[in-house]
């Protein structure tokens, strides 16, 4: 600390009406809005900080990280200046501002921080024309529950001023402690710049048998892997964990330099966007492939020749093979959780293991409560997110290490493991179709009319004939979740149509960007007979999709000829 104390200023401001956090306390908007609208970012950061009770905020520790996208450095500086002015005592920040979402959760839990701020828009594109986001994680390391998000939003609608230390400057590149003397503060404000990987890596060492994975990647029967960090936050993690710690050759890892615009690519680990990895895997040289999204909480698994493992299958296969992981052999398995739209493949595994399954709305915050109460050991979503009670976030690298552990233990290829699973439990054919960038008013009326149709008593028992297929409606509802821990009720989480053969259609409205809306359509069909396990999912599901389009009239009402993204 040098010179005079740094001034703490109070800056007048005016509220914005569009700062309602989406699920988990996150605000995701076009980058230009954060960058160009006066006080847009400070307003939201002040709302987040003010949502923490003053007694808990004064002198507390918080964690700050980003996925490295454009505007992250500027935003990190603003967060630091405002945290100091609002009485936060210490900030833990990843070197160069980089921290994956799982690592933030890990550090919050490790040091018992009051919470964390993550600057990410997840799998959305970066750059000046991309998206930016601010996400708030609470003291358990998980996304903010709805009650906290609602409090943040109420504060944002009435905010009149924010506190900031505009003269405070930190060096994000220098590891170690930096202290600052502020006006009217009894103790110095401290910032600690930490290696983004170290604390998280130490946790992984307690979960997995690293020797077994290292033997798989380096031994005489070496498994050749290809891992794509997609120029997001995961580059340093992939290199340090998979290459340096576990012995994978350096050229196993690609796109490992975090870039502000993710190299002009869409950092979303699916077959639509991870095309570089997919083409490499199709060549047959590599036996295992994986990709991560921008902030490291989502992942995709590919086998040799580009064999794709769907997220729902991955979750079920991980559940069926948890005994391969030392952590679960020691801790046991108490229950599973899946979001309602996720395939019911997990349910069949749970039944065989005699453990409960909790079906929740989409959003990891619902799993956090289950894990905190000791009810749930493993959770997952169909949107390429899986995690366990080691954290309170989904965790892409953890899932990849689980897969490598399973391969090492079973001595089978990715495809053999998946096919063995299908043979034992049956195959759940599953697809998600996204109609993106829609007018919110249009989506509201589509969902309103669809709900009136499918929840009418007369809809039960209706039959739909498509070619040689006849589907009979057995059950419909507007999904409602009652939290078994605190009794909180969450309504209108998607429309479900369940047919007599256990096939499902689900319609769900998503508005994570806050500007345009997305209707997601999910279709699922179960096949027990192994002779039917080699069909193309879209061919199997086409009759269900035809029914969905007929009853929703989504193409006619949106002017779309098809979905924007298929996963």
C-alpha positions in Angstrom: 0.0 0.0 0.0 1.4 3.3 -1.0 0.2 7.0 -0.9 -3.1 8.4 0.2 -6.1 6.2 0.8 -8.2 5.5 -2.3 -11.5 7.5 -2.4 -14.8 5.7 -2.1 -17.4 7.4 -4.4 -21.1 7.2 -4.6 -22.4 7.6 -8.1 -26.0 8.5 -8.9 -27.7 6.2 -11.4 -31.1 5.2 -12.8 -32.6 1.7 -13.0 -33.0 -0.5 -16.0 -36.2 -2.6 -16.3 -34.5 -5.5 -18.0 -32.1 -6.8 -15.4 -34.1 -9.7 -14.1 -31.6 -12.6 -13.7 -32.3 -15.7 -15.6 -32.0 -19.0 -13.7 -29.2 -19.1 -11.2 -28.7 -15.4 -10.7 -27.3 -14.8 -14.2 -27.8 -11.8 -16.5 -26.9 -12.5 -20.1 -27.2 -9.8 -22.7 -25.6 -8.6 -26.0 -22.1 -7.4 -25.1 -22.9 -4.0 -26.7 -25.5 -3.4 -24.0 -23.0 -3.9 -21.2 -20.4 -1.9 -23.0 -22.5 0.9 -24.3 -25.4 1.5 -21.9 -24.5 4.0 -19.1 -24.0 2.2 -15.8 -25.6 -1.0 -17.1 -22.9 -3.3 -15.6 -22.4 -1.2 -12.3 -26.2 -1.3 -11.7 -26.3 -5.0 -11.8 -23.1 -5.5 -9.8 -24.5 -3.2 -7.1 -27.8 -5.1 -7.1 -25.9 -8.3 -6.6 -23.7 -6.9 -3.8 -26.7 -5.3 -2.1 -28.5 -8.6 -2.1 -26.0 -9.9 0.4 -27.0 -8.9 4.0 -24.8 -6.0 5.2 -23.6 -8.0 8.2 -22.5 -10.9 5.9 -21.0 -8.5 3.4 -18.7 -6.4 5.6 -15.2 -7.8 5.5 -16.2 -11.1 3.7 -14.4 -13.0 1.0 -15.7 -13.4 -2.5 -14.4 -15.2 -5.6 -14.3 -13.6 -9.1 -13.6 -15.3 -12.4 -14.3 -15.1 -16.1 -14.2 -17.2 -19.2 -11.9 -14.7 -20.8 -14.4 -13.4 -23.4 -14.3 -9.8 -24.7 -15.1 -7.2 -22.1 -14.1 -9.5 -19.2 -11.0 -7.5 -18.2 -12.9 -4.2 -18.0 -15.8 -5.9 -16.2 -13.4 -7.6 -13.7 -11.9 -4.2 -12.9 -15.3 -2.7 -12.3 -16.3 -5.7 -10.0 -13.1 -5.2 -8.0 -13.6 -1.5 -7.6 -17.2 -1.9 -6.5 -16.5 -4.9 -4.2 -14.0 -2.7 -2.4 -16.4 0.2 -2.1 -19.1 -2.1 -0.8 -17.1 -3.4 2.2 -15.9 -6.7 0.8 -12.7 -7.5 2.6 -11.0 -9.9 0.2 -11.3 -11.1 -3.4 -9.9 -14.3 -4.8 -9.4 -13.9 -8.6 -7.9 -16.2 -11.1 -4.7 -15.1 -12.9 -5.6 -12.9 -15.9 -9.1 -13.0 -14.6 -9.5 -16.7 -15.7 -11.5 -19.2 -13.6 -13.8 -21.9 -14.9 -17.3 -22.0 -13.4 -16.5 -25.4 -11.6 -13.3 -23.8 -10.2 -15.2 -20.9 -8.8 -17.6 -23.3 -7.1 -14.6 -25.3 -5.8 -12.8 -22.2 -4.3 -16.0 -20.8 -2.7 -16.5 -24.1 -0.9 -12.8 -24.6 -0.1 -12.3 -21.2 1.6 -15.9 -20.8 2.8 -16.4 -17.6 0.8 -19.7 -15.6 0.9 -20.2 -16.2 -2.8 -18.7 -15.5 -6.2 -19.2 -13.5 -9.4 -18.6 -15.2 -12.7 -18.3 -13.2 -15.9 -19.5 -15.6 -18.6 -22.3 -16.1 -21.1 -21.6 -19.8 -21.0 -21.7 -21.4 -24.5 -22.7 -18.1 -26.4 -20.4 -16.5 -28.9 -18.0 -13.8 -27.6 -16.5 -10.6 -29.1 -18.0 -7.2 -29.5 -20.9 -8.6 -31.5 -21.4 -11.6 -29.1 -22.9 -11.9 -25.7 -21.7 -11.2 -22.2 -23.0 -12.3 -18.8 -22.7 -11.9 -15.1 -23.5 -14.9 -12.8 -23.8 -14.9 -9.0 -23.0 -18.0 -7.0 -23.9 -18.2 -3.3 -22.0 -19.5 -0.3 -22.6 -23.2 -1.1 -20.8 -22.6 -4.4 -23.9 -23.1 -6.4 -26.0 -20.8 -8.6 -28.2 -18.3 -6.8 -31.6 -19.8 -5.9 -34.7 -18.0 -7.2 -35.3 -16.2 -3.9 -31.9 -14.5 -4.3 -32.4 -13.8 -8.0 -35.8 -12.2 -7.2 -34.1 -10.0 -4.6 -31.4 -8.9 -7.0 -34.1 -8.0 -9.6 -36.2 -6.0 -7.1 -33.1 -4.0 -6.1 -32.2 -3.4 -9.7 -35.6 -1.8 -10.4 -35.2 0.8 -7.7 -31.5 1.5 -7.6 -30.5 5.1 -7.3 -26.7 4.9 -6.7 -23.8 2.6 -6.6 -20.5 2.7 -4.7 -17.1 2.4 -6.4 -13.4 3.1 -6.0 -12.5 4.2 -9.6 -8.9 4.9 -8.7 -8.3 1.3 -7.5 -6.1 -0.6 -10.0 -5.0 -4.3 -9.8 -2.5 -6.4 -11.8 -4.4 -9.5 -12.8 -1.3 -11.1 -14.2 0.8 -11.1 -11.0 0.2 -14.0 -8.6 0.0 -13.2 -5.0 -1.5 -10.6 -2.6 -2.2 -7.0 -3.4 -3.5 -4.7 -0.6 -5.2 -1.3 -0.8 -5.9 1.3 1.8 -9.4 2.8 1.3 -11.0 5.9 2.8 -13.1 5.3 5.9 -12.1 1.6 6.1 -10.5 0.2 9.2 -8.8 -2.7 7.4 -7.1 -2.8 4.0 -8.9 -4.3 1.0 -7.1 -7.3 -0.2 -7.0 -9.0 -3.6 -5.3 -12.4 -4.1 -4.5 -13.5 -7.6 -4.3 -17.3 -7.7 -3.4 -19.9 -10.3 -6.7 -20.8 -11.9 -6.2 -24.5 -11.8 -4.3 -25.5 -8.6 -7.1 -25.6 -6.0 -9.5 -27.3 -8.4 -6.8 -29.8 -9.4 -6.2 -30.7 -5.7 -9.9 -31.5 -5.4 -9.8 -33.8 -8.5 -6.9 -35.7 -7.0 -9.1 -36.7 -4.0 -11.9 -38.0 -6.3 -10.1 -40.0 -9.0 -7.4 -42.7 -9.3 -5.0 -40.5 -11.2 -2.5 -43.4 -11.5 -5.1 -45.5 -13.4 -6.0 -42.7 -15.8 -2.3 -42.0 -16.3 -1.6 -45.6 -17.2 -4.5 -45.5 -19.7 -3.0 -42.4 -21.4 0.6 -43.4 -21.3 0.9 -47.1 -21.0 1.8 -49.7 -23.7 -1.9 -49.8 -24.8 -2.1 -46.0 -24.7 -5.5 -44.5 -25.5 -5.0 -41.6 -27.9 -7.2 -38.7 -27.0 -8.2 -35.4 -28.6 -9.6 -32.6 -26.4 -10.9 -29.3 -27.7 -11.0 -26.4 -25.3 -12.7 -24.3 -28.0 -10.5 -21.2 -27.1 -12.5 -20.9 -23.8 -11.5 -21.0 -20.2 -10.6 -24.7 -20.3 -7.3 -24.4 -22.1 -5.1 -24.0 -18.9 -7.1 -26.8 -17.2 -6.8 -29.3 -20.1 -3.0 -28.7 -20.4 -2.3 -28.8 -16.7 -4.6 -31.7 -15.8 -4.7 -34.0 -18.8 -1.3 -33.2 -20.3 1.0 -32.2 -17.4 -0.6 -34.3 -14.6 -1.9 -37.3 -16.5 0.6 -37.6 -19.2 -1.4 -37.1 -22.4 0.8 -35.8 -25.2 0.7 -32.0 -25.6 -0.7 -32.4 -29.1 -3.7 -34.1 -27.6 -5.1 -30.7 -26.6 -6.3 -28.2 -29.2 -7.6 -24.6 -29.2 -6.2 -24.2 -25.6 -5.4 -20.5 -25.8 -8.3 -18.5 -24.3 -9.4 -15.8 -26.8 -11.8 -12.9 -26.4 -13.9 -14.0 -29.4 -13.2 -17.8 -29.0 -11.4 -17.7 -32.4 -14.6 -16.5 -34.1 -16.3 -19.8 -33.2 -19.4 -20.7 -31.2 -18.0 -22.2 -27.9 -20.7 -24.8 -27.6 -19.6 -28.5 -27.3 -22.1 -30.2 -29.6 -22.1 -31.8 -33.1 -23.2 -28.5 -34.7 -20.3 -26.4 -33.4 -17.4 -28.7 -32.4 -16.8 -29.6 -36.0 -13.0 -29.5 -35.7 -13.0 -32.2 -33.1 -15.7 -34.2 -34.9 -13.6 -34.3 -38.1 -10.5 -35.3 -36.2 -12.4 -38.2 -34.5 -13.9 -39.4 -37.7 -10.4 -40.2 -39.0 -10.1 -43.1 -36.6 -6.7 -42.1 -35.1 -8.1 -41.2 -31.7 -10.1 -43.4 -29.3 -11.6 -40.7 -27.2 -12.6 -37.1 -27.8 -14.0 -34.3 -25.7 -14.9 -30.7 -26.0 -15.9 -28.0 -23.5 -17.9 -24.8 -23.6 -16.6 -21.3 -22.8 -16.7 -21.5 -19.0 -16.0 -25.2 -18.6 -19.2 -26.6 -17.1 -20.5 -28.4 -20.3 -18.8 -31.1 -22.3 -19.3 -33.5 -25.2 -17.9 -37.1 -25.5 -17.0 -38.7 -28.8 -15.6 -42.2 -29.4 -13.5 -43.5 -32.3 -14.7 -42.7 -35.8 -16.8 -39.9 -34.3 -19.2 -42.1 -32.3 -21.4 -39.6 -30.5 -22.5 -40.1 -26.9 -25.7 -38.1 -26.2 -25.7 -36.1 -22.9 -28.6 -38.2 -21.5 -26.8 -41.4 -22.3 -23.6 -40.1 -20.8 -25.4 -39.3 -17.6 -27.0 -42.7 -17.4 -23.7 -44.5 -18.2 -21.8 -42.5 -15.6 -24.5 -43.4 -13.0 -24.2 -47.1 -13.9 -20.4 -47.0 -13.5 -19.9 -44.9 -10.4 -18.1 -47.8 -8.7 -15.1 -47.1 -11.0 -14.5 -43.8 -9.1 -12.8 -44.0 -5.6 -14.9 -41.0 -4.4 -18.2 -42.9 -4.8 -16.8 -46.2 -3.5 -16.0 -44.3 -0.3 -19.0 -41.9 -0.1 -21.7 -44.2 -1.5 -24.6 -43.2 -3.8 -27.6 -41.6 -2.2 -29.7 -40.6 -5.2 -29.7 -39.1 -8.7 -31.2 -35.9 -10.2 -32.1 -34.9 -13.7 -33.9 -32.0 -15.2 -37.4 -32.8 -16.4 -36.5 -32.5 -20.2 -33.5 -34.9 -19.8 -34.1 -38.4 -21.1 -35.4 -41.0 -18.6 -32.4 -43.3 -19.3 -31.1 -42.3 -15.9 -34.3 -43.6 -14.2 -33.7 -47.1 -15.4 -30.2 -47.2 -13.9 -31.6 -45.8 -10.7 -34.2 -48.5 -10.5 -31.6 -51.2 -10.9 -29.5 -49.6 -8.2 -32.5 -49.0 -5.9 -31.8 -45.3 -5.4 -34.3 -42.4 -5.9 -34.4 -40.1 -8.9 -35.4 -36.4 -8.4 -36.9 -34.8 -11.5 -36.4 -31.0 -11.4 -36.9 -28.0 -13.6 -34.0 -27.0 -15.8 -31.3 -25.2 -13.9 -28.5 -26.4 -11.6 -29.7 -24.4 -8.7 -32.5 -27.0 -8.1 -29.8 -29.7 -7.7 -27.8 -27.7 -5.2 -30.6 -28.0 -2.6 -30.8 -31.8 -3.1 -27.1 -32.2 -2.7 -26.8 -29.9 0.3 -29.4 -32.0 2.1 -27.6 -35.3 1.3 -30.3 -36.6 -1.0 -28.3 -36.5 -4.3 -24.9 -37.7 -5.4 -25.1 -37.3 -9.2 -27.0 -34.8 -11.4 -27.3 -34.0 -15.0 -29.1 -32.1 -17.8 -29.6 -32.8 -21.4 -27.8 -29.7 -22.4 -24.3 -31.3 -22.0 -24.0 -30.7 -18.2 -23.2 -33.3 -15.6 -21.8 -33.1 -12.1 -21.8 -34.6 -8.6 -21.9 -33.5 -5.0 -18.1 -32.7 -5.0 -19.3 -29.2 -6.2 -22.5 -27.3 -6.7 -22.0 -26.8 -10.4 -22.0 -29.0 -13.4 -18.4 -29.8 -14.3 -17.1 -30.7 -17.7 -13.6 -31.8 -16.9 -14.9 -33.9 -14.0 -17.2 -35.7 -16.4 -14.3 -36.3 -18.9 -12.2 -37.8 -16.1 -15.1 -40.0 -15.1 -15.3 -41.4 -18.6 -11.5 -42.0 -18.7 -11.8 -43.8 -15.4 -14.6 -46.0 -16.8 -12.6 -46.8 -19.9 -9.5 -47.7 -17.7 -11.6 -49.9 -15.4 -13.7 -51.7 -18.1 -10.9 -51.8 -20.7 -13.5 -51.1 -23.4 -13.9 -48.5 -26.1 -16.4 -45.6 -25.8 -18.7 -47.3 -28.3 -18.5 -50.7 -26.6 -19.4 -49.2 -23.2 -22.4 -47.4 -24.7 -23.6 -50.5 -26.6 -23.3 -52.7 -23.5 -25.3 -50.1 -21.7 -28.0 -50.2 -24.3 -28.1 -54.0 -24.3 -28.6 -54.0 -20.5 -31.0 -51.1 -20.1 -32.4 -50.4 -23.6 -31.8 -47.4 -25.8 -33.5 -44.0 -25.3 -33.7 -42.2 -28.6 -33.7 -38.6 -27.9 -33.4 -35.2 -29.7 -33.8 -31.5 -28.8 -34.9 -29.0 -31.4 -34.4 -25.3 -30.7 -36.4 -22.5 -32.3 -34.2 -19.5 -31.4 -34.5 -15.8 -31.7 -38.3 -15.6 -31.6 -40.4 -12.7 -30.5 -41.3 -13.2 -26.8 -44.9 -12.2 -27.5 -45.2 -14.9 -30.2 -43.7 -17.6 -27.9 -46.0 -16.6 -25.1 -49.2 -17.1 -27.2 -47.9 -20.4 -28.7 -47.2 -21.8 -25.3 -50.5 -20.5 -23.8 -52.6 -22.1 -26.6 -50.6 -25.3 -26.4 -51.1 -25.6 -22.7 -54.8 -25.1 -23.0 -54.9 -27.9 -25.7 -52.8 -30.5 -24.0 -54.0 -30.0 -20.4 -57.7 -30.3 -21.4 -59.1 -33.6 -20.1 -60.3 -34.5 -23.6 -56.7 -34.7 -24.8 -56.0 -37.8 -22.7 -56.6 -40.9 -24.7 -56.3 -39.2 -28.1 -54.5 -41.2 -30.7 -52.2 -39.9 -33.4 -51.4 -42.0 -36.4 -48.2 -41.2 -38.3 -47.4 -43.8 -41.0 -47.5 -47.2 -39.3 -47.1 -45.7 -35.9 -50.1 -45.0 -33.6 -49.4 -43.0 -30.4 -52.0 -42.8 -27.6 -51.8 -40.0 -25.1 -51.5 -41.4 -21.5 -50.6 -38.3 -19.5 -50.1 -34.6 -19.9 -49.2 -31.7 -17.6 -47.6 -28.4 -17.1 -44.6 -29.5 -15.1 -44.5 -28.3 -11.5 -41.8 -29.0 -9.0 -42.1 -29.1 -5.2 -38.7 -29.0 -3.6 -38.5 -31.9 -1.2 -36.1 -29.9 1.0 -37.8 -26.6 1.6 -41.2 -27.1 0.0 -40.7 -24.3 -2.6 -43.1 -24.7 -5.6 -41.9 -23.9 -9.1 -44.6 -23.8 -11.7 -44.9 -23.7 -15.5 -41.6 -25.4 -16.2 -42.6 -27.1 -19.5 -45.5 -29.0 -21.1 -45.3 -32.7 -21.1 -47.1 -35.2 -23.3 -46.4 -38.8 -22.3 -47.7 -41.6 -24.6 -48.7 -45.1 -23.6 -45.5 -46.6 -24.9 -43.4 -44.2 -22.6 -42.5 -41.9 -25.5 -42.4 -38.3 -24.6 -42.9 -34.9 -26.1 -41.9 -31.8 -24.2 -42.2 -28.1 -25.0 -40.3 -25.6 -22.9 -39.9 -21.8 -23.2 -36.4 -20.5 -22.6 -35.3 -16.8 -22.5 -31.8 -16.9 -21.2 -30.6 -14.0 -23.4 -33.5 -11.9 -22.1 -33.9 -10.2 -25.5 -35.3 -12.9 -27.8 -37.0 -16.1 -26.8 -36.4 -19.8 -27.6 -38.9 -22.6 -27.7 -37.3 -26.0 -27.1 -38.9 -29.1 -28.3 -37.8 -32.5 -26.9 -38.7 -35.9 -28.2 -37.9 -39.3 -26.6 -38.7 -42.9 -27.6 -37.6 -46.0 -25.9 -36.4 -49.2 -27.6 -35.7 -52.3 -25.6 -34.9 -54.7 -28.4 -31.2 -54.7 -29.3 -32.0 -55.2 -32.9 -33.4 -51.7 -32.9 -30.5 -49.9 -31.4 -28.7 -48.9 -34.6 -31.2 -46.6 -36.1 -30.8 -42.8 -36.7 -32.4 -40.9 -33.8 -34.2 -38.5 -36.1 -35.6 -41.3 -38.2 -37.0 -43.0 -35.0 -38.3 -39.7 -33.6 -39.8 -38.3 -36.9 -43.4 -39.5 -36.1 -43.2 -37.8 -32.7 -41.9 -34.6 -34.3 -44.7 -34.7 -36.8 -47.2 -34.8 -33.9 -45.5 -32.0 -32.1 -45.5 -29.8 -35.2 -49.1 -30.5 -35.9 -50.4 -29.7 -32.4 -48.2 -26.7 -31.8 -48.4 -25.1 -35.3 -45.0 -23.7 -34.5 -43.8 -23.4 -38.1 -47.0 -21.6 -39.2 -47.0 -19.3 -36.2 -43.3 -18.3 -36.3 -42.7 -18.4 -40.0 -39.9 -20.8 -39.5 -39.3 -23.8 -41.7 -37.4 -25.7 -39.1 -35.4 -25.3 -35.9 -32.3 -23.2 -35.8 -30.2 -25.8 -33.8 -30.6 -29.5 -33.4 -28.7 -31.3 -30.6 
